[in-house]
């Protein structure tokens, strides 16, 4: 076994680059992310004041907008940030932001960190002289606000609100020497509207409803700080009111503590839990600070990719891979998945699109509505980075809504299985606007009246596969998710048997296969017959289930029987060469995806070292639709396809386009792409592609550097199946060190670089 050289230790330290700014920011678009647990905070210094946007996973209001929890403004007097020396630094290793300023003989520092294990945001102020600290809680939700036009894209009504839609005001008040703020959902929410729209009212009392009575908010207090009145203001066109705390007397150190709480219980219990949270935080402050730093240290030791190259853009790729993984780490312990359209780090929308003169709560494509094709790209890279804990919220999302998905299947079609649509609410029903308000009277209640989304319900198979892969990669116990996987498969078996019997006397075709019609190959090839993406997903999930050691023989026989009914993938020719077809037949093209390459990724049927690689490469290089749709923007995954096919030069080109600096002040704030800023499926697809360039796994085989440029020196640590980690270094095209744990897995390594 070779060990890591001193050269690469030096390069590792250099490549885990802290983000450092030596000038203040113009506005919130030039903010820096800091987070932990399930809290994300945008931090910036503007006109001498420190600002924070507060976000937390799961803060869904009546309309399913993912509301921020307010803005905090910190001012110091005398003000060290009015001098000539300024520095703001994201210290990645320990997971916090440090801001320093010097004016004359005053030197002060503000540290912003989030407790990973308790929902607490901490602002520490330290100075060499006594100063006054003034902390204000600013809220734009001090009145009931009518949301009009495109602003409703932030909620589940999107472009078709049914009557007036309002973002209801928060309750904000001084309580002793603290500021308390919270939003409590009414009993009637968009859940009730959607259930009625989709003809499910008779089932409503038994359905999962995460919105009813939900309370979220928190408190802000300061060590030796007292209340100091209110003021009004306007930030980027949005009016706000502010509640202010101020130091009781000048001091060299100050501490502002923001405790955040979410509950579905009574407001009395919510307040009691909040008080308990604050007590535990102040009683164990130093211990909490150390355990948080230790968590982040372990996070970085668990997995990394550090690139050192003469190509500065390649170095940006390595740096931004780490920065985006940092952003994902802010929701490691949330009850809800990280949203593809901004995660926990959105900011004022007018700074992304000047026509969007809306509040900081805005994000395009909804708050509680999830787009499955986009969400998957946020979560696939977590397997190779070993972030299995972070995948749980996404898996639980589907498990929690399983019952509702099964209810709607039974109600609409009278058969079993969970029907999970593409644009799905956090309570498991189709987004009401995508479902369609103006529907033909006799249109089937189970169907979305929508040209993009009709018959697209196979993306859940990717999350089923991710669950299965956590068992293979990390030995996770996945028994609680087996009902979800089985129900998802049951839907396809039952539904396409049901549709066939609606058309004729036979449930299967002449070869004994299911007739997967009507279907959809992603959102692109519509009214498809035997969509390749669906076939590849069903085959791969069933084959993986059959390999489960924990499964009974009866289960395996049932899965084998279903596998025998899945039709083969279809092919077509370009320039006389065979390529993978997106489906056997289709009626129209609606979007710009390439599902003919889904057998490459995510399903891994074709790839380096596998049969049919030439056919898959033909598809990538010759299919006119694939060529027309090629891009690096947003959710596009051509970089992943190229890597999986071993096309090194192409994979490097597209990965650089994906993961180079965003053009915004924070390098990993990509977007908006097709969605919003920061675009998390842009970052996620970039991560996947970079990982696949470095390491691909096929059964027990671990192929290293299958699409890696020789000129990119790299030190990496990635996770492979069967609880394996691979840490290696490549310098000048030569493998300098390789450490495989457990060591017995070294025999399964295949070096693909010449």
C-alpha positions in Angstrom: 0.0 0.0 0.0 1.2 3.5 -0.8 0.7 6.4 1.6 -0.2 10.0 0.9 2.9 12.0 0.1 3.9 15.3 1.7 3.3 17.0 -1.6 -0.4 16.0 -1.6 -0.8 17.0 2.0 0.4 20.4 1.0 -1.9 20.5 -2.0 -4.9 19.4 0.1 -4.4 22.3 2.5 -4.1 24.6 -0.5 -7.1 23.2 -2.4 -9.5 23.4 0.5 -9.7 27.1 -0.1 -11.5 29.3 2.3 -13.5 32.0 0.4 -12.0 35.4 1.4 -13.4 38.8 0.6 -11.5 42.0 1.4 -14.3 44.4 0.5 -17.9 44.7 1.7 -20.8 43.5 -0.4 -23.2 45.6 -2.5 -26.3 43.7 -1.5 -27.6 40.2 -0.6 -26.6 38.7 -3.9 -23.0 39.1 -2.7 -23.7 37.0 0.4 -21.8 34.0 1.7 -23.5 30.8 2.9 -23.0 29.4 6.4 -25.1 26.6 7.9 -25.5 23.5 9.9 -28.1 21.0 11.0 -31.0 22.1 8.8 -30.4 25.9 8.9 -28.9 28.0 6.1 -27.8 31.6 6.6 -26.7 34.2 4.0 -24.1 36.5 5.5 -22.9 39.8 4.1 -21.6 43.2 5.2 -23.2 46.2 3.5 -22.5 49.8 4.4 -20.8 48.8 7.6 -23.5 46.5 8.9 -23.6 42.7 9.1 -26.7 41.2 7.6 -28.1 37.6 7.9 -31.0 36.0 6.0 -32.3 33.1 8.1 -33.7 29.9 6.4 -34.6 26.6 7.8 -35.8 23.4 6.2 -39.6 22.8 6.4 -40.9 26.3 7.0 -43.9 25.9 4.6 -46.8 28.4 5.0 -50.5 28.0 4.1 -49.8 28.3 0.4 -46.7 26.1 0.5 -44.2 28.9 0.2 -40.9 28.1 1.8 -40.7 31.2 4.0 -37.5 32.7 5.3 -37.4 33.3 9.0 -36.4 37.0 8.7 -33.3 39.2 8.4 -30.9 40.2 11.1 -28.9 43.4 11.1 -25.9 43.8 13.4 -24.3 47.2 13.9 -21.3 48.0 16.1 -20.4 51.4 17.6 -17.7 52.6 17.2 -17.8 50.7 13.9 -14.7 48.7 12.9 -16.2 48.2 9.4 -15.9 51.8 8.6 -12.1 51.6 8.4 -9.8 50.6 5.5 -9.1 47.0 6.7 -11.9 44.5 6.1 -12.0 40.8 5.7 -14.9 38.2 5.4 -13.9 34.6 5.3 -15.7 31.3 5.1 -13.6 28.9 7.1 -14.5 25.6 5.5 -12.7 23.3 7.9 -14.7 24.4 10.9 -17.9 25.5 9.1 -18.2 29.2 10.1 -17.9 32.7 8.7 -15.4 35.2 10.3 -15.7 38.9 9.6 -12.9 41.3 10.8 -12.5 45.0 10.6 -10.0 47.6 11.7 -10.6 51.3 12.1 -7.8 53.4 13.7 -7.0 51.6 17.0 -10.3 49.5 17.1 -10.0 45.9 16.0 -13.1 43.7 16.0 -14.2 40.3 14.8 -17.7 38.8 14.2 -18.0 35.1 14.0 -21.3 33.6 12.6 -21.8 29.9 13.1 -24.8 27.5 13.2 -25.0 24.7 15.7 -25.2 21.4 13.8 -27.0 19.6 16.6 -29.4 22.3 17.8 -31.3 24.9 15.7 -29.3 27.9 16.9 -27.6 30.7 14.9 -24.8 32.3 16.9 -23.2 35.8 16.3 -20.1 36.3 18.4 -18.5 39.8 18.6 -15.0 40.3 20.0 -13.1 43.6 20.1 -10.0 45.0 21.6 -12.0 47.9 23.1 -15.4 48.3 24.6 -18.1 48.8 22.0 -21.9 48.8 21.7 -23.7 46.1 19.7 -27.1 46.7 18.2 -29.0 43.7 16.8 -32.2 44.2 14.9 -34.7 41.6 13.7 -36.2 42.9 10.3 -39.4 41.4 8.9 -41.2 42.1 5.7 -44.1 39.9 6.9 -45.6 42.5 9.2 -48.9 42.6 7.3 -51.0 40.3 5.2 -49.5 40.6 1.7 -51.5 39.9 -1.5 -49.2 37.9 -3.9 -49.9 38.8 -7.5 -49.0 37.5 -10.9 -45.6 35.8 -11.1 -45.0 36.1 -7.4 -47.3 33.1 -7.0 -44.5 31.0 -8.5 -43.2 30.9 -4.9 -46.2 28.8 -3.8 -48.3 25.9 -5.1 -50.7 28.1 -7.0 -48.0 29.2 -9.5 -49.5 30.9 -12.5 -53.1 30.1 -11.7 -54.2 31.3 -8.3 -57.8 30.5 -7.5 -58.9 33.9 -6.1 -56.8 36.1 -3.9 -53.6 34.5 -2.4 -52.1 36.1 0.6 -48.9 35.6 2.6 -50.2 36.0 6.1 -48.4 38.1 8.6 -46.1 36.8 11.3 -46.6 37.4 15.0 -43.6 39.5 16.2 -43.1 41.1 19.6 -40.7 41.9 22.4 -40.9 39.4 25.2 -38.8 40.6 28.1 -35.4 41.4 26.6 -36.0 39.1 23.6 -37.6 39.3 20.3 -40.1 36.5 19.5 -41.3 35.8 16.0 -43.4 33.0 14.5 -45.8 32.1 11.7 -48.7 29.7 12.5 -50.5 28.2 9.6 -54.3 28.2 9.6 -56.2 25.0 9.5 -57.2 25.6 5.9 -54.2 25.4 3.5 -53.4 24.5 -0.1 -53.6 20.9 1.0 -57.4 21.3 1.4 -57.7 23.0 -1.9 -55.8 20.3 -3.7 -57.7 17.4 -2.1 -61.0 19.0 -3.1 -59.7 19.7 -6.7 -58.6 16.1 -7.1 -61.8 14.5 -5.8 -60.3 13.0 -2.7 -62.3 14.8 0.1 -63.8 11.5 1.3 -60.3 10.3 2.2 -59.0 13.6 3.7 -59.3 12.7 7.3 -56.9 9.8 6.8 -54.3 11.6 4.7 -50.9 13.0 5.6 -51.1 16.8 6.0 -47.8 18.5 7.0 -49.2 22.0 6.7 -52.1 22.1 9.1 -51.3 24.2 12.2 -47.6 24.2 11.5 -45.7 26.8 13.6 -42.2 28.0 12.8 -40.1 30.9 13.9 -37.9 31.6 16.9 -36.4 34.2 19.2 -33.4 36.5 19.2 -31.7 37.5 22.4 -28.3 38.9 23.4 -26.0 38.5 26.3 -26.4 41.7 28.4 -28.7 43.2 25.7 -32.0 45.0 26.2 -34.9 46.0 24.0 -34.3 49.3 22.2 -37.4 50.2 20.2 -38.5 49.7 16.6 -38.0 51.3 13.2 -39.3 51.1 9.6 -37.2 50.7 6.5 -37.1 49.5 2.9 -34.6 47.0 1.4 -34.4 46.7 -2.4 -38.0 47.8 -2.7 -39.4 45.6 0.0 -40.7 47.5 3.1 -40.0 46.1 6.5 -40.4 46.7 10.2 -37.6 46.1 12.7 -37.4 45.2 16.4 -34.1 46.2 18.0 -31.9 44.9 20.9 -28.9 46.9 22.2 -26.1 46.4 24.6 -26.9 47.4 28.1 -23.4 48.8 28.3 -20.2 48.8 26.2 -18.2 45.7 26.3 -15.4 43.9 24.5 -17.5 40.8 23.7 -21.1 40.3 22.8 -23.2 37.3 21.9 -26.4 37.3 19.9 -28.3 34.0 19.9 -31.1 33.2 17.4 -33.0 30.1 18.4 -35.4 28.5 15.7 -38.2 26.1 16.4 -40.7 24.2 14.2 -43.7 22.3 15.6 -47.2 21.0 14.7 -48.3 21.3 18.4 -49.8 24.2 20.4 -48.2 27.6 20.6 -47.7 27.0 24.4 -45.7 23.9 23.7 -43.9 25.6 20.9 -42.8 28.4 23.4 -41.9 25.8 26.0 -39.7 24.0 23.5 -38.1 27.3 22.4 -37.2 28.2 26.0 -35.7 24.7 26.6 -33.7 25.1 23.4 -32.2 28.4 24.5 -31.4 27.1 28.0 -29.5 24.1 26.6 -27.6 26.3 24.2 -26.4 28.9 26.7 -25.6 26.2 29.3 -23.3 24.3 26.9 -22.2 27.0 24.6 -18.5 26.1 24.3 -19.2 22.4 24.1 -21.7 23.0 21.3 -19.2 25.1 19.4 -16.6 22.4 19.6 -18.9 19.5 18.6 -20.0 21.6 15.6 -16.4 22.1 14.5 -15.7 18.4 15.0 -18.7 17.5 12.8 -17.5 19.7 10.0 -13.9 18.4 10.4 -15.2 14.9 10.1 -17.4 15.9 7.1 -14.3 17.1 5.2 -12.3 14.0 6.2 -15.1 11.7 5.0 -14.7 12.6 1.3 -13.1 15.2 -1.0 -11.8 16.0 -4.4 -8.9 18.4 -4.6 -7.5 19.3 -8.0 -4.2 20.9 -8.7 -3.5 21.8 -12.3 -1.9 24.4 -14.6 -5.4 24.9 -15.9 -7.0 27.5 -13.6 -10.5 26.4 -14.7 -9.8 22.9 -13.6 -8.7 24.2 -10.2 -12.0 26.1 -10.0 -13.8 22.8 -10.5 -12.2 21.3 -7.5 -12.7 24.3 -5.3 -16.4 24.7 -6.2 -17.1 21.0 -5.8 -16.1 21.5 -2.1 -18.1 24.8 -1.8 -21.2 23.2 -3.1 -20.8 20.2 -0.8 -20.5 22.7 2.0 -23.9 24.2 1.0 -25.5 20.7 1.0 -24.1 20.0 4.4 -26.2 22.8 5.8 -29.2 20.4 5.7 -27.6 17.2 6.9 -30.1 16.8 9.7 -33.3 18.2 8.3 -36.7 16.6 8.2 -37.2 17.8 4.6 -35.0 17.5 1.5 -32.8 20.2 0.2 -34.8 22.0 -2.5 -33.3 22.0 -6.0 -34.4 25.6 -6.6 -32.1 27.5 -4.2 -31.8 25.2 -1.2 -31.5 27.3 2.0 -29.5 30.1 0.4 -31.9 32.2 -1.8 -31.8 36.0 -1.6 -33.7 39.0 -2.9 -35.2 37.9 -6.3 -34.8 41.2 -8.0 -31.0 40.5 -7.9 -31.6 37.4 -10.0 -34.3 38.8 -12.3 -34.9 42.6 -12.3 -38.6 42.1 -13.2 -39.2 40.0 -10.0 -39.8 42.8 -7.5 -40.9 40.4 -4.8 -40.0 39.7 -1.2 -37.0 37.5 -0.1 -39.4 34.6 0.3 -39.6 34.2 -3.5 -38.1 31.3 -5.4 -39.2 30.1 -8.8 -41.0 26.7 -9.1 -42.5 26.6 -5.6 -41.6 26.0 -2.0 -43.4 22.8 -0.9 -43.7 21.5 -4.5 -40.9 19.2 -5.5 -39.8 18.5 -9.1 -38.5 14.9 -9.0 -36.2 15.1 -12.0 -34.4 18.0 -10.4 -34.3 16.7 -6.8 -32.6 13.5 -7.9 -29.5 15.4 -9.1 -29.1 16.9 -5.7 -29.0 13.5 -4.0 -27.2 11.1 -6.4 -23.7 12.5 -5.6 -24.1 11.8 -1.9 -23.4 8.1 -2.4 -19.9 8.5 -3.6 -19.3 11.4 -1.1 -20.4 9.1 1.7 -23.1 11.5 2.9 -25.6 8.8 3.6 -27.1 10.7 6.6 -28.0 13.6 4.3 -30.0 11.3 2.0 -32.5 10.3 4.7 -34.7 13.5 4.4 -35.2 12.8 0.7 -36.1 9.1 1.3 -38.4 10.0 4.1 -40.1 12.6 1.9 -41.4 9.7 -0.3 -42.1 7.4 2.6 -44.2 10.0 4.4 -46.3 10.7 1.3 -46.7 7.0 0.3 -50.1 6.6 1.8 -51.5 9.6 0.0 -50.0 8.4 -3.3 -51.7 5.0 -2.8 -55.0 6.6 -1.9 -55.1 8.6 -5.1 -54.2 5.5 -7.2 -57.0 3.5 -5.6 -59.5 6.4 -6.0 -58.7 7.1 -9.6 -58.1 3.6 -11.1 -59.2 1.1 -8.5 -55.9 -0.7 -8.3 -52.9 -0.8 -5.9 -49.5 1.0 -5.9 -48.3 4.5 -5.2 -48.5 7.0 -8.1 -45.8 9.6 -7.7 -46.1 12.4 -10.2 -43.2 14.6 -11.4 -44.4 17.9 -9.9 -45.4 16.6 -6.5 -46.5 18.4 -3.4 -45.0 17.7 0.0 -48.2 15.9 0.9 -48.0 13.5 -2.1 -50.5 14.8 -4.6 -49.8 16.5 -7.9 -49.2 20.2 -7.8 -52.7 21.6 -8.3 -51.8 24.0 -11.0 -49.8 21.5 -12.9 -52.7 19.0 -12.4 -54.8 21.6 -14.2 -57.7 23.8 -13.1 -59.4 23.9 -16.5 -59.9 20.2 -17.3 -62.4 18.4 -19.5 -65.3 17.2 -17.4 -64.7 13.6 -18.2 -60.9 13.7 -17.9 -59.5 11.0 -15.6 -59.1 12.2 -12.0 -55.8 10.4 -11.6 -54.2 12.2 -14.6 -52.5 15.6 -14.8 -54.0 17.7 -17.6 -50.5 18.9 -18.6 -48.6 18.4 -21.8 -45.2 18.2 -20.0 -46.1 16.0 -17.1 -48.8 13.5 -18.4 -47.8 9.9 -17.8 -44.5 10.8 -16.2 -44.3 8.9 -12.9 -41.0 6.9 -13.2 -38.6 9.3 -11.4 -39.5 7.7 -8.1 -37.6 4.7 -9.3 -34.4 6.7 -9.0 -35.0 7.4 -5.4 -35.9 3.7 -4.9 -32.5 2.9 -6.4 -30.7 5.4 -4.2 -32.2 3.7 -1.2 -31.0 0.3 -2.5 -27.6 1.7 -3.1 -27.3 3.0 0.5 -27.6 -0.6 1.5 -24.9 -1.7 -1.0 -22.6 1.2 -0.3 -22.9 1.5 3.5 -24.8 -1.5 4.8 -27.8 0.6 5.7 -30.9 -1.1 7.0 -33.5 -0.2 4.4 -36.4 -2.4 5.7 -38.6 0.6 6.5 -38.3 1.8 2.9 -39.2 -1.6 1.3 -43.0 -0.8 1.3 -42.2 2.4 -0.7 -40.1 0.4 -3.3 -42.6 -2.4 -3.6 -45.5 0.0 -3.9 -43.7 2.0 -6.6 -43.2 -1.2 -8.6 -46.7 -2.4 -8.0 -48.1 0.8 -9.5 -46.3 0.1 -12.9 -47.4 -3.5 -12.9 -51.0 -2.8 -12.0 -51.5 0.3 -14.0 -50.2 -0.9 -17.3 -52.1 -4.1 -16.9 -55.2 -2.0 -16.1 -54.7 0.2 -19.2 -54.1 -2.8 -21.5 -57.4 -4.4 -20.3 -59.1 -1.1 -20.9 -58.0 -1.3 -24.6 -58.5 -5.1 -25.2 -58.7 -8.6 -23.9 -55.0 -9.1 -23.2 -52.9 -7.6 -20.4 -49.5 -8.4 -22.0 -48.2 -8.2 -25.6 -47.5 -11.3 -27.7 -44.1 -11.8 -26.0 -45.5 -11.6 -22.5 -44.3 -8.1 -21.8 -46.1 -5.2 -20.3 -47.2 -2.6 -22.8 -45.9 0.7 -21.3 -48.3 2.9 -23.1 -49.1 5.8 -22.7 -45.8 6.7 -21.1 -43.3 9.5 -21.1 -39.5 9.5 -21.6 -38.7 12.2 -19.1 -40.7 15.4 -20.0 -39.5 15.2 -23.6 -40.8 12.3 -25.6 -44.5 12.3 -24.9 -47.3 9.7 -25.3 -44.5 7.2 -25.6 -44.7 3.5 -26.2 -42.2 1.6 -24.1 -40.1 4.6 -22.9 -36.5 3.6 -22.5 -36.1 5.6 -19.2 -39.0 3.6 -17.7 -37.8 0.3 -18.9 -34.2 0.9 -17.7 -35.5 2.0 -14.3 -37.8 -1.0 -13.8 -35.2 -3.5 -15.0 -32.4 -2.1 -12.8 -34.4 -1.7 -9.6 -35.8 -5.2 -10.0 -32.4 -6.7 -10.6 -31.0 -4.9 -7.6 -33.9 -6.2 -5.4 -33.2 -9.7 -6.4 -29.6 -9.4 -5.2 -30.8 -8.4 -1.7 -29.6 -10.9 0.9 -32.3 -9.8 3.3 -35.1 -10.6 0.9 -37.2 -13.8 1.2 -37.3 -16.4 -1.5 -40.9 -15.6 -2.1 -40.1 -11.9 -2.7 -37.3 -12.7 -5.1 -39.6 -15.0 -7.1 -42.2 -12.2 -7.4 -39.5 -9.7 -8.5 -38.2 -12.2 -11.0 -41.7 -12.8 -12.4 -42.2 -9.0 -12.9 -38.7 -8.6 -14.4 -39.7 -11.1 -17.0 -42.6 -8.9 -18.1 -40.4 -5.7 -18.6 -40.0 -5.1 -22.4 -36.5 -4.7 -24.0 -35.0 -1.3 -24.7 -35.6 -0.1 -28.3 -32.9 1.0 -30.8 -32.7 3.2 -33.9 -29.9 4.1 -36.4 -28.1 7.3 -37.2 -25.5 7.3 -40.1 -26.1 3.6 -40.3 -25.0 3.0 -36.7 -27.1 1.6 -33.9 -28.2 4.0 -31.1 -30.4 3.8 -28.1 -33.9 5.0 -28.9 -35.8 7.2 -26.3 -38.8 4.8 -26.8 -40.3 2.4 -29.3 -42.7 5.1 -30.5 -43.8 8.6 -29.4 -46.1 11.3 -30.6 -44.3 14.5 -29.9 -41.3 16.2 -28.3 -42.1 18.6 -25.4 -38.8 19.4 -23.7 -35.0 19.2 -24.2 -33.8 16.1 -22.2 -32.0 13.1 -23.5 -33.7 10.1 -21.9 -32.2 7.8 -24.5 -29.0 8.1 -22.4 -30.7 7.3 -19.1 -29.5 3.7 -19.5 -26.1 5.2 -19.2 -27.0 7.4 -16.2 -28.6 6.9 -13.8 -29.2 3.3 -14.6 -25.7 2.2 -15.5 -26.7 -0.5 -18.1 -24.1 1.0 -20.5 -20.8 2.4 -19.6 -17.0 1.9 -19.4 -16.2 -1.9 -19.4 -19.8 -2.9 -20.2 -21.3 -4.5 -23.3 -22.8 -2.2 -25.8 -20.5 0.8 -25.0 -20.1 1.6 -28.7 -23.9 1.8 -29.1 -24.2 4.2 -26.2 -21.3 6.3 -27.5 -23.0 6.4 -30.9 -26.1 7.7 -29.1 -24.1 10.5 -27.5 -22.3 11.5 -30.7 -24.8 10.9 -33.5 -28.4 11.2 -32.2 -29.6 14.5 -33.6 -31.9 15.2 -30.6 -29.1 14.5 -28.1 -26.8 16.9 -30.1 -29.5 19.6 -30.3 -30.2 19.4 -26.5 -26.6 19.4 -25.4 -25.7 21.9 -22.7 -24.1 22.4 -19.3 -26.7 24.7 -17.9 -28.9 23.8 -14.9 -30.1 20.2 -14.8 -28.5 19.2 -18.1 -26.4 16.0 -17.5 -24.3 15.7 -20.6 -21.2 16.0 -18.5 -22.3 12.9 -16.6 -23.0 10.9 -19.8 -19.6 11.8 -21.2 -17.9 10.7 -18.0 -19.8 7.4 -17.8 -18.9 6.7 -21.4 -15.2 7.3 -20.9 -15.1 10.4 -23.2 -12.3 12.2 -21.2 -11.9 15.3 -23.2 -15.6 15.9 -23.5 -16.3 15.1 -19.9 -13.6 17.6 -18.8 -14.9 20.3 -21.1 -18.5 20.0 -19.8 -17.4 19.6 -16.2 -15.4 22.8 -16.4 -18.5 24.6 -17.8 -20.6 23.1 -15.0 -18.3 23.8 -12.0 -16.3 26.9 -12.9 -17.0 30.1 -10.9 -20.6 31.1 -11.1 -20.0 34.7 -12.1 -21.5 35.8 -8.8 -19.5 36.8 -5.8 -19.9 33.4 -4.2 -18.4 31.0 -6.7 -21.0 28.2 -6.2 -24.1 30.4 -6.5 -24.9 29.1 -10.0 -28.1 29.8 -11.8 -30.8 30.6 -12.4 -30.5 28.1 -15.3 -34.0 26.7 -15.8 -34.9 27.1 -12.1 -33.5 29.6 -9.6 -30.3 30.8 -7.9 -28.4 29.2 -6.3 -29.3 26.3 -8.7 -28.7 23.1 -6.7 -29.4 20.7 -9.5 -26.7 22.6 -11.5 -24.2 22.0 -8.6 -25.4 18.4 -8.1 -25.1 17.3 -11.7 -21.6 18.9 -11.7 -20.6 16.9 -8.6 -21.9 13.6 -10.2 -19.9 14.2 -13.4 -16.7 14.9 -11.5 -17.1 11.8 -9.4 -17.7 9.6 -12.4 -14.6 11.0 -14.1 -12.6 9.8 -11.2 -14.3 6.5 -10.2 -16.9 4.2 -11.6 -18.2 1.0 -9.9 -19.6 -2.1 -11.6 -20.5 -4.8 -9.2 -17.4 -5.4 -7.1 -15.1 -3.7 -9.7 -13.8 -0.2 -8.9 -12.5 1.6 -12.0 -10.3 4.6 -11.2 -9.7 7.5 -13.6 -12.0 6.2 -16.4 -12.4 9.7 -17.9 -9.7 11.8 -16.1 -7.3 14.2 -17.9 -3.7 13.3 -17.2 -2.9 17.0 -16.6 -5.3 17.3 -13.7 -3.3 16.3 -10.6 -5.7 15.2 -7.9 -6.0 14.0 -4.4 -9.4 12.4 -3.7 -11.4 10.3 -1.3 -14.6 8.7 -2.5 -16.9 5.9 -1.3 -17.6 2.7 -3.2 -20.0 -0.2 -2.7 -19.5 -2.7 0.2 -18.5 -0.1 2.8 -15.3 0.8 0.8 -13.4 4.0 0.7 -10.7 4.8 -1.9 -8.2 7.6 -1.3 -5.7 8.3 -4.0 -3.3 10.8 -5.5 -2.5 11.3 -9.2 0.5 13.5 -10.2 1.8 14.1 -13.7 -0.4 11.3 -15.0 1.0 8.7 -12.5 -0.7 7.2 -9.5 1.5 8.3 -6.6 -0.5 6.8 -3.7 -3.6 4.6 -3.2 -5.3 3.7 0.0 -8.3 1.3 -0.1 -10.2 0.4 3.0 -10.9 -2.4 3.7 -7.6 -3.5 2.2 -9.1 -6.7 0.8 -10.9 -4.5 -1.7 -7.6 -3.5 -3.3 -7.9 -6.5 -5.6 -11.0 -5.0 -7.1 -9.3 -1.8 -8.2 -8.8 -1.2 -12.0 -6.6 1.7 -13.0 -7.9 3.1 -16.3 -5.3 5.8 -16.8 -2.3 4.9 -19.1 
